């Protein structure tokens, strides 16, 4: 089935299949990030107030805050279909405030709005006024995908359709969606990147209304290409690079199904890659439909050396398989917003991820455990469902243990847990969600070098998600997990030898 058919009318059936009664109303007045007493809502990640969310839309910066839109179905639990665009705002990329629906669904005969992108039209190129917010979105009347223009003159709070005809009609292909619009400053025109099966089409426009095809990027070995991305960044060595990204499915080749990207050059019509094989922003199972957006300086200008990313904490193989439907009346979380920097590595330039700096403002309690030596297992007395854990795993390369790591979300009597660590006989770092309740799939792995004798890790745990940041942040594993209430223990282990968890620190978190 296509990702669109999966959205339609599945909510009520999914709740019934879980066979657990809803408790109270479906979080009808909850903020987008909830620090309340919901049973399975994340503590410091964004979640939809009720019903359903899926694809993130690239946030924009307006009047000192970031406007983040996402696809929302307010009729999901009742079995209704279609998506609207719901808005949440943030100033620090951790705490979000729900602002309601900005683009309603089924406004006219063209149907509901799918993914797209927004820009602030500072120079009034589209004719709706300086500073108007323009959205180019996919709609599919009679099943024919095309791109339509919507506009806002109230700072992005509400939108109107800019006519009923598409601004980019479908030329007769089945997949023609997810437009991403960027300003090409060098050529003083807009560029639109469109997902077209195994192609990303490039289009140019001076007014956001009339688009001409100028080139394409073709990739046939990582599945259907969706949710494209295009931006320019300054690397840590001062050099400037273009980055082309897309949500893709490399599972057929043993690769992730998340956000693939290439660094290279863009001449306004074609993208030339620096490397044939894509890099991946995430190696876990649940970081799909991700978008990146620029960081802004105090002056309001863009910071060329820092970008942010947010991804949907789910995947289309199991979009309705979540107990939160029954416990909390909703289905839809995001992974943590990341800070992205472009760094030079031995294999070229890569994006390095880390959690947002503002996360430190939401620490409620810090446990500094120092250097903890482990041979076998050691249980911590800390019990928490939402925290930020960091340390450096250290071992003797001449006599290494076979496996070093942590059991997180651990049941009081053992058994259920999520394993995170380094298997030195692999050798690889990993997140293994097999020992706990999970949607599907087992363990994600990425290569490491055991001869170094050390590996720094940082793990975010937030009720139904585990995110592992490895080393310099060029490797991240993001996973959905569903521990039972009370599965909040932490166990350290070093099998067949000894290891030290150097500088082990656990910071409990809560967004109020």
DOVEX-786731 format. One record per residue (C-alpha): residue number from 1; chain; x, y, z. Coordinates in steps of 0.25 Angstrom, whole numbers, always signed. Example, Ala and Ser with C-alpha at 12.3 -4.5 7.8 and 13.67 -1.06 7.14 Angstrom:
BEGIN
  vexti  drenfi     c1     c2     c3
      1       A    +49    -18    +31
      2       A    +55     -4    +29
***
This chain:
BEGIN
  vexti  drenfi     c1     c2     c3
      1       A     +0     +0     +0
      2       A     +4    +14     -2
      3       A     +7    +23    +10
      4       A     -5    +31     +7
      5       A    -15    +20     +7
      6       A     -9    +16    +20
      7       A    -14    +29    +27
      8       A    -28    +27    +22
      9       A    -38    +22    +32
     10       A    -29    +13    +41
     11       A    -30    +20    +54
     12       A    -42    +13    +59
     13       A    -38     +0    +55
     14       A    -24     +1    +61
     15       A    -31     +5    +75
     16       A    -40     -7    +74
     17       A    -29    -16    +71
     18       A    -21    -12    +83
     19       A    -33    -16    +92
     20       A    -30     -6   +103
     21       A    -41     +5   +106
     22       A    -38    +20   +105
     23       A    -36    +27   +118
     24       A    -43    +40   +117
     25       A    -43    +50   +105
     26       A    -32    +49    +95
     27       A    -23    +60   +101
     28       A    -32    +70    +95
     29       A    -26    +82   +102
     30       A    -12    +77   +103
     31       A     +0    +86    +98
     32       A     +9    +80    +87
     33       A    +19    +76    +96
     34       A    +13    +71   +109
     35       A    +19    +71   +123
     36       A     +6    +65   +129
     37       A     +3    +52   +134
     38       A     -1    +45   +122
     39       A     +3    +30   +122
     40       A    +12    +29   +110
     41       A    +13    +43   +104
     42       A    +28    +47   +103
     43       A    +33    +57   +113
     44       A    +42    +65   +105
     45       A    +39    +61    +90
     46       A    +27    +68    +82
     47       A    +15    +60    +81
     48       A     +2    +63    +74
     49       A    -10    +68    +84
     50       A    -19    +57    +79
     51       A    -22    +47    +68
     52       A    -11    +47    +57
     53       A     +1    +53    +52
     54       A    +11    +49    +41
     55       A    +21    +57    +32
     56       A    +28    +69    +38
     57       A    +28    +81    +29
     58       A    +41    +90    +29
     59       A    +40   +101    +40
     60       A    +41   +115    +36
     61       A    +45   +127    +45
     62       A    +35   +139    +47
     63       A    +36   +150    +57
     64       A    +46   +143    +66
     65       A    +40   +129    +67
     66       A    +40   +117    +58
     67       A    +27   +112    +52
     68       A    +26    +97    +51
     69       A    +15    +91    +43
     70       A    +12    +76    +41
     71       A     +1    +67    +35
     72       A    -10    +65    +44
     73       A    -23    +57    +44
     74       A    -33    +61    +54
     75       A    -43    +50    +50
     76       A    -33    +39    +51
     77       A    -39    +32    +64
     78       A    -53    +33    +57
     79       A    -48    +26    +45
     80       A    -48    +38    +36
     81       A    -37    +41    +25
     82       A    -29    +53    +20
     83       A    -19    +62    +26
     84       A    -19    +77    +30
     85       A     -6    +85    +34
     86       A     -5    +88    +48
     87       A     +4    +98    +54
     88       A    +13    +98    +67
     89       A    +23   +109    +70
     90       A    +36   +109    +78
     91       A    +47   +118    +81
     92       A    +57   +108    +87
     93       A    +54    +95    +78
     94       A    +50    +87    +91
     95       A    +37    +93    +96
     96       A    +26    +95    +86
     97       A    +13   +102    +87
     98       A     +1    +97    +79
     99       A     -6   +107    +71
    100       A    -17    +99    +64
    101       A    -20    +96    +49
    102       A    -14   +106    +39
    103       A    -18    +99    +26
    104       A    -31    +92    +27
    105       A    -34    +79    +20
    106       A    -44    +78     +8
    107       A    -45    +93     +7
    108       A    -49    +91     -8
    109       A    -50    +80    -19
    110       A    -35    +78    -19
    111       A    -36    +70     -6
    112       A    -26    +70     +6
    113       A    -12    +76     +6
    114       A     +0    +66     +7
    115       A    +14    +70     +9
    116       A    +21    +82     +3
    117       A    +29    +94     +9
    118       A    +27   +109    +13
    119       A    +36   +121    +10
    120       A    +35   +135    +15
    121       A    +33   +144     +2
    122       A    +41   +156     +7
    123       A    +42   +163     -7
    124       A    +27   +160    -11
    125       A    +31   +152    -23
    126       A    +17   +145    -22
    127       A     +9   +157    -21
    128       A     +2   +155     -7
    129       A    +11   +166     +0
    130       A    +25   +167     +6
    131       A    +26   +156    +17
    132       A    +15   +148    +12
    133       A    +17   +133    +16
    134       A    +15   +124     +3
    135       A    +13   +109     +4
    136       A    +14   +100     -8
    137       A     +7    +87     -5
    138       A     +4    +74    -11
    139       A    -11    +71    -14
    140       A    -17    +60    -22
    141       A    -31    +62    -28
    142       A    -36    +50    -34
    143       A    -22    +43    -30
    144       A    -14    +52    -39
    145       A     -3    +58    -31
    146       A     +1    +73    -33
    147       A     +6    +85    -26
    148       A     -3    +96    -21
    149       A     +0   +110    -15
    150       A     -6   +114     -2
    151       A     -3   +128     +5
    152       A     -3   +135    +18
    153       A     -3   +150    +21
    154       A     -5   +148    +36
    155       A     +9   +143    +39
    156       A     +6   +128    +36
    157       A     -5   +126    +46
    158       A    -16   +124    +35
    159       A    -15   +121    +20
    160       A    -24   +123     +8
    161       A    -23   +115     -6
    162       A    -16   +123    -17
    163       A    -26   +119    -27
    164       A    -31   +105    -31
    165       A    -21   +102    -42
    166       A     -8    +95    -39
    167       A     +5   +104    -40
    168       A    +12    +91    -44
    169       A     +3    +82    -51
    170       A     +6    +67    -52
    171       A    +12    +63    -66
    172       A     +6    +49    -65
    173       A    +14    +41    -55
    174       A     +9    +34    -43
    175       A    +18    +40    -32
    176       A    +19    +55    -33
    177       A    +20    +61    -19
    178       A    +26    +67     -6
    179       A    +32    +80    -12
    180       A    +43    +87     -5
    181       A    +45   +102     -9
    182       A    +58   +109     -6
    183       A    +63   +123    -10
    184       A    +75   +122    -20
    185       A    +82   +135    -16
    186       A    +93   +134    -27
    187       A    +83   +133    -38
    188       A    +72   +142    -31
    189       A    +61   +132    -33
    190       A    +53   +121    -26
    191       A    +57   +106    -27
    192       A    +47    +95    -25
    193       A    +51    +81    -23
    194       A    +40    +70    -25
    195       A    +40    +55    -22
    196       A    +36    +48    -35
    197       A    +38    +33    -32
    198       A    +53    +30    -34
    199       A    +56    +44    -38
    200       A    +57    +58    -31
    201       A    +52    +68    -41
    202       A    +58    +83    -41
    203       A    +49    +94    -45
    204       A    +52   +109    -45
    205       A    +42   +121    -43
    206       A    +43   +136    -41
    207       A    +29   +137    -35
    208       A    +26   +124    -28
    209       A    +14   +123    -38
    210       A    +20   +118    -51
    211       A    +31   +107    -51
    212       A    +40   +102    -62
    213       A    +47    +89    -61
    214       A    +62    +91    -61
    215       A    +68    +78    -57
    216       A    +68    +65    -49
    217       A    +75    +56    -40
    218       A    +73    +41    -42
    219       A    +75    +30    -32
    220       A    +69    +16    -34
    221       A    +76     +7    -23
    222       A    +70    +13    -10
    223       A    +55    +11    -12
    224       A    +44    +22    -15
    225       A    +50    +36    -12
    226       A    +41    +45     -4
    227       A    +42    +58     +4
    228       A    +54    +64     -3
    229       A    +63    +75     +3
    230       A    +73    +85     -2
    231       A    +82    +95     +5
    232       A    +96   +101     +6
    233       A   +105   +100    +18
    234       A   +118   +105    +23
    235       A   +127    +94    +28
    236       A   +136    +94    +40
    237       A   +148    +97    +32
    238       A   +141   +109    +26
    239       A   +137   +103    +12
    240       A   +123   +104     +6
    241       A   +116    +92     +1
    242       A   +102    +89     -4
    243       A    +94    +77     +2
    244       A    +84    +69     -5
    245       A    +75    +60     +4
    246       A    +63    +51     +2
    247       A    +55    +41    +10
    248       A    +58    +28     +4
    249       A    +57    +13     +7
    250       A    +71     +5     +6
    251       A    +66     -7    +13
    252       A    +68    -15     +1
    253       A    +83    -13     +1
    254       A    +84    -14    +17
    255       A    +84     +1    +18
    256       A    +74    +10    +26
    257       A    +60    +15    +22
    258       A    +62    +29    +27
    259       A    +68    +42    +22
    260       A    +79    +40    +11
    261       A    +88    +51     +7
    262       A   +100    +55     -2
    263       A   +109    +67     -1
    264       A   +113    +73    -14
    265       A   +111    +85    -24
    266       A    +98    +91    -29
    267       A    +98   +100    -42
    268       A    +84   +104    -41
    269       A    +79    +92    -50
    270       A    +87    +80    -46
    271       A    +94    +74    -34
    272       A   +108    +68    -35
    273       A   +111    +59    -23
    274       A   +124    +58    -16
    275       A   +122    +43    -13
    276       A   +113    +32    -20
    277       A   +108    +25     -7
    278       A    +98    +33     +1
    279       A   +101    +37    +15
    280       A    +90    +35    +25
    281       A    +85    +45    +36
    282       A    +80    +33    +44
    283       A    +83    +18    +45
    284       A    +71    +14    +53
    285       A    +57    +10    +49
    286       A    +49    +22    +52
    287       A    +54    +35    +46
    288       A    +45    +37    +33
    289       A    +40    +49    +26
    290       A    +51    +58    +33
    291       A    +53    +72    +29
    292       A    +64    +82    +32
    293       A    +63    +97    +34
    294       A    +73   +108    +37
    295       A    +77   +114    +50
    296       A    +76   +129    +52
    297       A    +85   +139    +59
    298       A    +80   +149    +68
    299       A    +80   +159    +57
    300       A    +70   +150    +49
    301       A    +80   +146    +39
    302       A    +83   +131    +36
    303       A    +94   +124    +42
    304       A   +102   +117    +31
    305       A   +109   +108    +40
    306       A    +97   +102    +47
    307       A    +85    +95    +43
    308       A    +74    +87    +50
    309       A    +66    +75    +47
    310       A    +53    +68    +52
    311       A    +48    +55    +48
    312       A    +35    +47    +49
    313       A    +37    +36    +60
    314       A    +30    +25    +52
    315       A    +31    +18    +39
    316       A    +21    +14    +28
    317       A    +23     -1    +31
    318       A    +15     +0    +44
    319       A     +9    +14    +45
    320       A     -3    +10    +53
    321       A     +4     +1    +63
    322       A     +5     +9    +76
    323       A     -1     +7    +89
    324       A     -2    +22    +91
    325       A    -15    +21    +83
    326       A    -21    +13    +95
    327       A    -14    +20   +106
    328       A    -14    +34   +102
    329       A    -23    +36    +90
    330       A    -13    +40    +80
    331       A     -3    +34    +70
    332       A     +9    +43    +66
    333       A    +22    +48    +72
    334       A    +35    +54    +66
    335       A    +49    +50    +70
    336       A    +57    +61    +77
    337       A    +61    +73    +68
    338       A    +76    +72    +65
    339       A    +87    +82    +63
    340       A    +94    +79    +50
    341       A   +108    +84    +47
    342       A   +116    +80    +34
    343       A   +129    +74    +38
    344       A   +141    +69    +30
    345       A   +144    +55    +32
    346       A   +154    +45    +26
    347       A   +143    +41    +16
    348       A   +139    +55    +12
    349       A   +129    +64    +18
    350       A   +117    +59    +27
    351       A   +106    +65    +35
    352       A   +109    +63    +50
    353       A    +96    +63    +59
    354       A    +95    +66    +74
    355       A    +82    +69    +83
    356       A    +78    +84    +84
    357       A    +87    +92    +94
    358       A    +74    +97   +100
    359       A    +71    +83   +106
    360       A    +80    +87   +117
    361       A    +69    +97   +122
    362       A    +60    +85   +125
    363       A    +68    +77   +134
    364       A    +61    +74   +147
    365       A    +72    +66   +154
    366       A    +86    +62   +150
    367       A    +93    +49   +154
    368       A   +108    +50   +152
    369       A   +113    +36   +155
    370       A   +128    +38   +150
    371       A   +136    +26   +145
    372       A   +128    +13   +147
    373       A   +136     +0   +145
    374       A   +128    -12   +141
    375       A   +131    -26   +140
    376       A   +118    -34   +138
    377       A   +106    -25   +141
    378       A   +103    -14   +150
    379       A    +89     -8   +153
    380       A    +88     +7   +155
    381       A    +78    +12   +166
    382       A    +73    +23   +157
    383       A    +59    +20   +151
    384       A    +54    +30   +141
    385       A    +46    +29   +128
    386       A    +51    +42   +122
    387       A    +66    +45   +123
    388       A    +79    +49   +115
    389       A    +90    +39   +118
    390       A   +105    +41   +114
    391       A   +118    +35   +116
    392       A   +131    +29   +109
    393       A   +132    +14   +108
    394       A   +146    +10   +111
    395       A   +153     -3   +109
    396       A   +167     -9   +108
    397       A   +169    -12    +93
    398       A   +178    -24    +96
    399       A   +168    -31   +105
    400       A   +155    -25   +101
    401       A   +141    -30   +106
    402       A   +132    -36    +96
    403       A   +120    -26    +98
    404       A   +119    -13   +106
    405       A   +106     -6   +108
    406       A    +94     -2   +116
    407       A    +80     -8   +117
    408       A    +70     +4   +117
    409       A    +55     +4   +120
    410       A    +58     -9   +128
    411       A    +46    -16   +135
    412       A    +47    -17   +150
    413       A    +50    -32   +149
    414       A    +59    -32   +137
    415       A    +55    -38   +124
    416       A    +49    -26   +116
    417       A    +59    -15   +112
    418       A    +65     -8   +101
    419       A    +80    -11    +99
    420       A    +90     +0    +95
    421       A   +105     -1    +93
    422       A   +117     -7    +86
    423       A   +119    -21    +81
    424       A   +134    -22    +80
    425       A   +134    -35    +73
    426       A   +125    -29    +62
    427       A   +130    -19    +63
    428       A   +119    -10    +63
    429       A   +110     +0    +72
    430       A    +96     -4    +73
    431       A    +82     -1    +78
    432       A    +74    -14    +80
    433       A    +60    -13    +83
    434       A    +56    -28    +82
    435       A    +56    -30    +97
    436       A    +44    -20    +99
    437       A    +31    -17    +92
    438       A    +33    -11    +79
    439       A    +26     -9    +65
    440       A    +35    -18    +57
    441       A    +50    -20    +54
    442       A    +61    -23    +63
    443       A    +75    -17    +64
    444       A    +82     -6    +56
    445       A    +97     -6    +55
    446       A   +108     +3    +50
    447       A   +123     +0    +49
    448       A   +133     +4    +60
    449       A   +148     +2    +62
    450       A   +151     -6    +75
    451       A   +166     -3    +74
    452       A   +163    +11    +79
    453       A   +159     +6    +93
    454       A   +148    +16    +94
    455       A   +135    +21    +89
    456       A   +127    +33    +94
    457       A   +112    +31    +94
    458       A   +100    +40    +97
    459       A    +86    +34    +99
    460       A    +72    +41   +100
    461       A    +61    +32   +106
    462       A    +47    +38   +106
    463       A    +36    +28   +110
    464       A    +34    +22    +96
    465       A    +47    +26    +89
    466       A    +62    +23    +90
    467       A    +72    +31    +82
    468       A    +87    +28    +82
    469       A    +97    +38    +77
    470       A   +111    +31    +75
    471       A   +124    +38    +75
    472       A   +125    +51    +67
    473       A   +110    +50    +64
    474       A   +111    +46    +49
    475       A   +104    +33    +54
    476       A    +91    +33    +61
    477       A    +81    +22    +64
    478       A    +66    +26    +66
    479       A    +56    +16    +70
    480       A    +41    +15    +75
    481       A    +40     +5    +87
    482       A    +28     +3    +96
    483       A    +32     -1   +110
    484       A    +21     -4   +120
    485       A    +19     +6   +132
    486       A    +30     +4   +142
    487       A    +40     -1   +132
    488       A    +50    +10   +136
    489       A    +62     +3   +141
    490       A    +77     +4   +136
    491       A    +87     -7   +136
    492       A   +101     -6   +131
    493       A   +109    -18   +126
    494       A   +122    -23   +121
    495       A   +122    -37   +116
    496       A   +135    -46   +116
    497       A   +144    -35   +121
    498       A   +144    -22   +128
    499       A   +140     -7   +123
    500       A   +139     +6   +129
    501       A   +127    +16   +127
    502       A   +136    +28   +128
    503       A   +129    +41   +133
    504       A   +115    +34   +134
    505       A   +104    +45   +135
    506       A    +89    +44   +135
    507       A    +81    +56   +134
    508       A    +66    +55   +137
    509       A    +57    +63   +128
    510       A    +44    +70   +128
    511       A    +37    +80   +119
    512       A    +27    +88   +128
***
